[in-house]
Amino acid sequence: MRTTGYVRVSTDRQADLGISLEAQEAKIRAMATVRGVELEEVIVDGGESAKDLNRPGMQRLLELVENQRIDAVIVAKLDRLTRSVKDLSQMLELFEKRKVALISVAESLDTSSAAGRLVITIMGAVSQWEREAIGERTRDALRHKRDQGQRVGNIAFGFRLAADGEHLEQNPAEQAALEEIRKLRSQGHSMRRIAAVLNHRSYRTRRGTPWRLESVARVLKRECPVSGACVQTRVLAF
């Protein structure tokens, strides 16, 4: 079995006990001995962050996997490969597609076995659930803030930040332009015609520039009905 090891450590942790490059390699070689395989090489990423897969050693490893030049990869711990669940999931898909086993010493994980693949599947499901749960909590929190009239993200055209620095209030000048846009649109005017009328009546965008078809379209697309306080998540500054 053509087997390759992979070790990584970030610059600020190279001297930490248990995760130094030498410590990782020792664990990998011990696992190779237990499995009765000989390491063809140990790929090293020294002083590299795990924030993404754009590392010299990692790119070489992925190339070997993609070209099916190895049968197994041994790591001391999964987070040596990446700390990103998304990146790990993509890597595992590639490993499975190319029939390359991933062996992790710390997690006692071996994807060449049915049990190992089951563990990976469970880990992926739990991670997906966690991401979705975080997303739901975030959406609920933002919705609550919007209901309270608090600023969420950037400020929609027609509103401005109140003196308390938290809540929004109507911007009279922008609200006047907004009402004109609503009225003209309800009368069936095109967005180009609306822009021309606004400019003729001396209305200006938030940046103080003349209105154009595109700026009217953005207002109409993202406009929020007036109901006391109205918050959008993107700023409409033209």
C-alpha positions in Angstrom: 0.0 0.0 0.0 1.5 3.3 -1.1 1.2 5.4 2.1 2.1 9.0 2.7 2.2 11.0 6.0 1.3 14.6 6.4 2.3 17.0 9.2 1.6 20.6 9.8 2.2 23.2 12.5 1.6 26.9 12.6 4.6 29.2 13.4 3.4 30.2 16.8 2.9 26.6 17.9 6.0 24.8 16.5 7.5 24.3 19.9 4.3 23.2 21.6 4.6 19.8 23.3 2.8 17.1 21.4 2.2 18.8 18.1 5.6 19.7 16.9 6.5 18.5 13.5 8.8 15.8 15.0 6.1 14.6 17.4 3.6 14.3 14.6 6.0 12.4 12.4 6.8 10.0 15.2 3.2 9.2 15.7 2.7 8.7 12.0 5.6 6.4 11.7 4.5 4.4 14.7 1.0 3.9 13.1 2.7 2.9 9.8 4.7 0.2 11.7 1.6 -1.1 13.4 -0.2 -1.4 10.1 2.8 -3.0 8.5 3.2 -0.4 5.8 6.2 1.6 4.7 5.9 5.4 4.4 6.9 6.6 0.9 7.3 10.1 2.3 6.1 12.5 5.0 4.8 15.8 3.5 5.6 18.8 5.7 3.8 22.2 6.0 5.8 24.1 8.5 4.6 27.5 9.7 1.3 27.2 7.8 -2.2 28.1 9.0 -5.1 25.7 8.6 -7.5 28.4 7.6 -7.6 27.1 4.1 -6.0 24.5 1.9 -3.7 26.9 0.1 -0.4 25.4 1.5 2.5 24.0 -0.5 2.4 20.6 1.3 -1.3 20.3 1.2 -1.5 21.1 -2.5 1.1 18.4 -3.2 -0.9 15.9 -1.1 -4.1 16.7 -2.9 -2.3 16.3 -6.2 -1.1 12.9 -5.2 -4.6 11.9 -4.2 -6.2 13.3 -7.4 -3.7 11.4 -9.6 -4.2 8.2 -7.5 -0.5 8.0 -6.8 -1.1 7.0 -3.2 -3.5 4.6 -1.4 -3.5 6.0 2.1 -2.7 9.2 4.1 -1.7 9.1 7.7 -2.0 12.2 10.0 -1.4 12.6 13.7 -4.7 14.4 14.1 -7.5 15.6 11.8 -7.0 19.2 12.5 -3.5 18.9 11.1 -5.2 18.6 7.7 -7.6 21.5 8.3 -9.7 23.2 10.9 -12.5 23.9 8.4 -15.4 21.5 8.4 -16.2 22.5 4.8 -12.6 21.9 3.6 -12.5 18.5 5.5 -15.7 17.4 3.9 -14.4 18.3 0.4 -11.2 16.5 1.1 -13.0 13.3 2.3 -15.1 13.4 -0.9 -12.0 13.5 -3.0 -10.3 10.7 -0.9 -13.4 8.5 -1.3 -13.7 9.2 -5.0 -10.0 8.3 -5.6 -10.2 5.3 -3.2 -7.6 6.8 -0.9 -7.8 5.9 2.8 -7.4 8.5 5.5 -5.9 7.4 8.8 -5.9 9.6 11.9 -3.9 8.5 14.9 -5.6 10.7 17.5 -9.1 9.9 16.4 -8.4 6.2 15.8 -10.0 6.8 12.4 -9.5 4.7 9.3 -11.8 5.4 6.3 -10.7 2.2 4.6 -13.0 0.4 7.0 -16.8 0.5 7.1 -16.7 1.7 10.8 -14.3 4.5 9.8 -16.6 5.6 7.0 -19.6 5.5 9.4 -17.7 7.7 11.9 -16.9 10.2 9.2 -20.5 10.3 8.0 -21.7 10.9 11.6 -19.1 13.7 12.1 -20.2 15.3 8.9 -23.9 15.1 9.8 -23.3 16.6 13.3 -21.2 19.4 11.8 -23.9 20.2 9.2 -26.5 20.3 12.0 -24.3 22.6 14.1 -23.9 25.0 11.1 -27.7 25.0 10.5 -28.4 25.6 14.2 -26.0 28.5 14.3 -27.7 29.9 11.2 -31.1 29.7 12.7 -30.1 31.3 16.0 -28.4 34.1 14.0 -31.6 34.7 11.9 -33.8 34.7 15.0 -31.5 37.2 16.7 -31.5 39.5 13.7 -35.3 39.3 13.3 -35.7 40.2 16.9 -33.5 43.3 16.5 -35.4 44.3 13.4 -38.7 44.0 15.3 -37.3 46.3 18.0 -36.3 48.9 15.4 -32.6 48.3 15.9 -30.0 48.6 13.2 -29.1 45.3 11.6 -26.3 45.5 9.2 -26.4 48.5 6.9 -29.1 51.1 6.6 -31.8 51.1 3.9 -32.5 54.2 1.7 -35.1 56.3 3.5 -33.7 55.8 7.0 -30.8 56.9 9.1 -29.2 56.0 12.4 -30.8 57.7 15.4 -28.9 59.7 18.0 -28.7 56.7 20.3 -26.5 55.0 17.8 -28.7 51.8 17.9 -32.1 52.5 16.4 -33.2 53.8 13.1 -35.4 56.8 12.2 -36.8 58.1 9.0 -34.7 60.4 6.9 -37.2 63.1 5.7 -35.4 63.9 2.4 -35.0 60.3 1.5 -38.5 59.4 2.5 -39.8 62.2 0.2 -37.9 60.6 -2.7 -39.2 57.2 -1.7 -42.8 58.3 -1.7 -42.3 59.9 -5.1 -40.9 56.6 -6.4 -43.8 54.6 -5.0 -46.4 57.0 -6.5 -44.8 57.1 -9.9 -44.4 53.3 -10.0 -48.0 52.8 -9.0 -49.0 55.0 -11.9 -47.2 52.6 -14.2 -44.1 54.7 -15.1 -40.9 52.9 -16.1 -37.9 53.1 -13.9 -36.1 55.2 -16.5 -39.0 57.6 -16.5 -39.1 57.7 -12.7 -35.3 58.6 -12.6 -36.0 61.4 -15.0 -38.8 62.8 -12.9 -36.8 62.6 -9.7 -34.0 64.5 -11.3 -36.4 67.1 -12.8 -37.8 67.7 -9.3 -34.3 68.0 -7.8 -34.3 64.8 -5.8 -30.9 63.3 -5.3 -29.6 59.9 -4.2 -27.9 59.3 -0.9 -24.6 60.2 -2.4 -26.0 63.4 -3.8 -25.8 62.2 -7.4 -28.5 62.2 -10.1 -30.9 59.3 -10.2 -30.5 56.6 -12.8 -32.5 53.6 -13.9 -30.3 51.3 -11.8 -30.6 53.3 -8.6 -34.4 53.4 -8.9 -34.4 49.6 -9.5 -32.4 49.0 -6.3 -34.7 51.0 -4.2 -37.8 49.2 -5.6 -36.1 45.9 -5.1 -35.0 46.4 -1.5 -37.7 48.8 -0.2 -39.3 47.9 3.1 -42.8 49.2 3.8 -43.0 51.9 6.4 -44.2 50.5 9.7 -42.6 52.6 12.4 -39.1 51.3 11.9 -37.7 49.6 8.9 -34.4 47.9 8.6 -32.6 46.4 5.6 -29.4 44.4 5.7 -27.7 46.2 2.9 -27.1 49.9 2.4 -28.6 51.5 -0.6 -26.0 54.3 -1.2 -25.9 55.4 -4.8 
